[in-house]
Amino acid sequence: METLLHAVGLVEEDGTHTLVVQDVVRGTVRTTPDPEAVVDELPTFLSALSAKLDPAPSRGRW
């Protein structure tokens, strides 16, 4: 059974970006303003994080 621990969202309002992280277990929310340059790099960061957490299977010997 999966349990959601954190929920993350990126909110844009009037050209300003804010990262919102909700700790579902504790019922708390943290926010931080994010410059557009950081927002543009989020897909790259998430790809790198995914690769680190779930690397491609290593090849065995021939």
C-alpha positions as CSV (number, residue, x, y, z in Angstrom):
1,M,0.0,0.0,0.0
2,E,1.4,3.4,-1.0
3,T,1.3,6.3,1.4
4,L,1.6,9.9,0.2
5,L,4.2,11.7,2.4
6,H,4.7,15.0,0.6
7,A,2.9,16.9,-2.2
8,V,4.8,19.5,-4.2
9,G,3.4,22.2,-6.5
10,L,4.6,25.2,-8.4
11,V,2.3,28.2,-8.3
12,E,2.5,31.1,-10.7
13,E,0.7,34.4,-9.8
14,D,1.3,37.7,-11.5
15,G,4.6,36.4,-13.0
16,T,5.9,35.3,-9.6
17,H,6.7,31.6,-9.0
18,T,6.3,29.9,-5.6
19,L,7.3,26.3,-4.7
20,V,4.8,24.8,-2.3
21,V,5.7,21.6,-0.3
22,Q,3.0,20.0,1.8
23,D,4.0,17.5,4.5
24,V,0.9,15.3,4.3
25,V,1.8,13.4,7.5
26,R,2.3,16.4,9.7
27,G,-0.2,18.6,8.0
28,T,2.3,21.5,7.4
29,V,3.0,23.6,4.3
30,R,6.2,25.3,3.4
31,T,6.6,27.8,0.6
32,T,9.6,29.5,-1.1
33,P,9.7,32.0,-3.9
34,D,11.5,30.7,-6.9
35,P,13.2,32.8,-9.6
36,E,12.2,32.0,-13.2
37,A,15.7,30.6,-13.9
38,V,15.2,27.9,-11.2
39,V,11.7,27.2,-12.5
40,D,13.2,26.6,-16.0
41,E,15.7,24.1,-14.6
42,L,13.1,22.0,-12.6
43,P,12.6,19.4,-15.5
44,T,16.4,18.9,-15.7
45,F,16.7,18.6,-11.9
46,L,13.8,16.1,-11.8
47,S,15.4,14.0,-14.6
48,A,18.7,13.9,-12.7
49,L,17.0,13.0,-9.5
50,S,15.0,10.2,-11.2
51,A,18.2,8.8,-12.8
52,K,20.0,8.8,-9.4
53,L,17.1,7.1,-7.6
54,D,16.3,4.6,-10.3
55,P,19.5,4.0,-12.3
56,A,19.4,1.9,-15.5
57,P,20.1,-1.8,-14.8
58,S,23.8,-2.6,-15.1
59,R,24.8,-4.9,-17.9
60,G,26.1,-8.3,-16.9
61,R,29.2,-9.9,-18.4
62,W,29.0,-11.4,-21.8
